[in-house]
Structure formats: C-alpha cells, structure tokens
Amino acid sequence: MHELSVCQALIEQVTEIARQHQASSVPQITLHIGPLSGVEPALLLNAFPLAAAGTVAEGAQLLIEPQPLRVQCETCGAETEASPNRLLCGVCGDYHTRLLSGDELLLANLELLT
C-alpha cells in the first residue's frame, strides 16, 4: 500500500511546517487530490492515523478535497472537464487535449496550534 508512504512523506512535511511556526499540534490537514494523482483517497484516510501516530499531527482530521479533471483542447482551445478514461474536449470531442488539472496531490491547508 503506497498510500502509507505518501502519508509518511506528508507527515514529514507537516512536521517541518509545524516546527517552523513553533506549533505544538496540527488538528487539521487539507489535501487537494485529483483523480489522476495515483492515490486512492479512502486508502490514504486509512493509512493516515498510522503515519501520524506519535507526531504533532496525531489525532488530526485529514480532509480531502477532490479536484476536477480539466483539459484544454489543442484544436478549439476550449477548457472543459473530462473523465479519467476519456480525456476528450467537452466542446468539439477531439482527443488532442492537454491536462490542466486532475493529477495533483497538494497540501492545501494546515491548522496549527501553538
């Protein structure tokens, strides 16, 4: 389960940010996750308490905000939402598209307590 290693890397980043801001705990963490990120949100939520145990983020609430999959058509220039298995333009239906969003796994927000 690679979600555990993702959580461990997240906890390292959160711990460093908390240290820089002299925070004693991190009660809430918000992530933005796209459907093409390669991470399964449900598995990430299950792995998080294991990775956070004994850290400033122990007991933190992990919020996951799904991000839309958006593409830009190289033919007509339109920016539209797409589905993970059909990266087609929503206007003209062409398959010559460029991914704009949907592959991200971003630490969006931390709540820090000092």
Backbone torsions as a table, in degrees:
resi	resn	phi	psi	omega
1	MET	NA	103.9	-176.9
2	HIS	-75.9	-11.8	176.9
3	GLU	-62.4	-31.3	176.8
4	LEU	-63.6	-43.5	178.8
5	SER	-68.0	-32.7	174.8
6	VAL	-64.1	-43.6	178.1
7	CYS	-63.6	-39.8	178.9
8	GLN	-63.0	-41.6	177.0
9	ALA	-66.3	-38.2	176.6
10	LEU	-61.7	-45.1	179.9
11	ILE	-63.0	-38.3	176.1
12	GLU	-60.3	-44.6	179.9
13	GLN	-65.5	-45.1	179.7
14	VAL	-62.8	-42.6	179.8
15	THR	-61.7	-42.3	179.3
16	GLU	-64.8	-43.1	178.7
17	ILE	-64.3	-42.9	178.3
18	ALA	-61.5	-41.3	178.2
19	ARG	-62.6	-44.5	-179.6
20	GLN	-61.3	-31.8	-178.6
21	HIS	-101.3	10.6	178.7
22	GLN	52.1	43.3	178.8
23	ALA	-89.6	142.9	179.6
24	SER	-90.8	-23.5	177.9
25	SER	-155.0	162.9	179.3
26	VAL	-126.7	97.9	-176.6
27	PRO	-78.4	-20.2	-177.9
28	GLN	-147.7	137.8	178.4
29	ILE	-129.5	131.5	178.2
30	THR	-116.2	129.2	177.7
31	LEU	-116.4	146.1	169.2
32	HIS	-105.3	124.0	-177.3
33	ILE	-129.7	125.6	177.1
34	GLY	-92.7	159.6	-177.6
35	PRO	-66.1	-18.1	178.8
36	LEU	-104.8	19.0	-177.8
37	SER	-73.7	-19.8	-177.2
38	GLY	86.1	8.6	-179.1
39	VAL	-119.2	134.9	177.3
40	GLU	-93.4	112.1	-176.3
41	PRO	-54.2	-40.7	-179.1
42	ALA	-63.4	-40.3	178.3
43	LEU	-69.8	-34.9	177.0
44	LEU	-63.4	-43.4	178.3
45	LEU	-63.0	-36.1	178.5
46	ASN	-71.2	-36.1	-176.9
47	ALA	-80.7	-23.8	-173.8
48	PHE	-57.0	-47.8	-178.9
49	PRO	-59.7	-33.3	177.9
50	LEU	-66.0	-44.2	-178.5
51	ALA	-71.1	-32.0	-175.6
52	ALA	-84.2	-14.4	-176.9
53	ALA	-56.6	128.9	177.7
54	GLY	79.2	10.0	-179.6
55	THR	-116.5	177.3	176.9
56	VAL	-64.3	-16.1	-179.2
57	ALA	-98.2	6.5	179.0
58	GLU	-60.6	129.1	-178.7
59	GLY	82.3	1.1	-179.1
60	ALA	-67.8	149.0	173.9
61	GLN	-87.2	125.6	177.9
62	LEU	-99.4	114.1	178.4
63	LEU	-102.3	131.8	178.9
64	ILE	-115.5	120.8	177.7
65	GLU	-106.2	108.3	179.1
66	PRO	-62.6	139.9	179.0
67	GLN	-107.9	145.6	-178.8
68	PRO	-74.1	153.4	173.9
69	LEU	-92.9	113.8	-178.0
70	ARG	-121.3	142.2	178.6
71	VAL	-128.7	157.0	172.1
72	GLN	-116.3	129.4	-179.1
73	CYS	-77.8	130.5	177.9
74	GLU	-81.7	-9.2	179.3
75	THR	-91.8	-55.5	-176.8
76	CYS	-104.3	-10.2	177.4
77	GLY	83.9	-2.0	-177.9
78	ALA	-68.9	146.4	172.9
79	GLU	-108.3	119.5	-176.8
80	THR	-139.7	164.2	172.8
81	GLU	-79.4	152.7	179.9
82	ALA	-138.8	171.4	175.6
83	SER	-104.5	154.7	-174.3
84	PRO	-55.7	-31.8	-177.9
85	ASN	-101.5	5.9	178.8
86	ARG	-144.1	84.5	-178.3
87	LEU	-84.8	57.7	-177.8
88	LEU	-100.4	153.6	174.5
89	CYS	-64.8	131.8	178.8
90	GLY	-76.2	-10.9	-179.6
91	VAL	-98.1	-56.7	-175.1
92	CYS	-104.2	-10.4	177.6
93	GLY	82.0	3.3	-178.5
94	ASP	-69.9	152.5	179.5
95	TYR	-95.8	-2.8	177.0
96	HIS	-82.2	84.2	-177.9
97	THR	-126.8	160.2	176.9
98	ARG	-120.3	132.8	-179.7
99	LEU	-71.0	125.8	177.6
100	LEU	-100.1	-39.1	178.6
101	SER	-157.8	161.7	179.1
102	GLY	124.1	-7.4	179.0
103	ASP	-111.7	12.3	-174.3
104	GLU	-87.7	152.1	168.4
105	LEU	-137.1	96.4	-170.7
106	LEU	-122.0	138.2	170.0
107	LEU	-78.3	107.3	-173.0
108	ALA	-90.5	-36.8	-174.4
109	ASN	-158.5	146.2	174.3
110	LEU	-128.9	140.2	169.9
111	GLU	-103.8	120.7	-176.9
112	LEU	-112.1	139.4	173.5
113	LEU	-117.4	134.9	-179.8
114	THR	-102.7	NA	NA
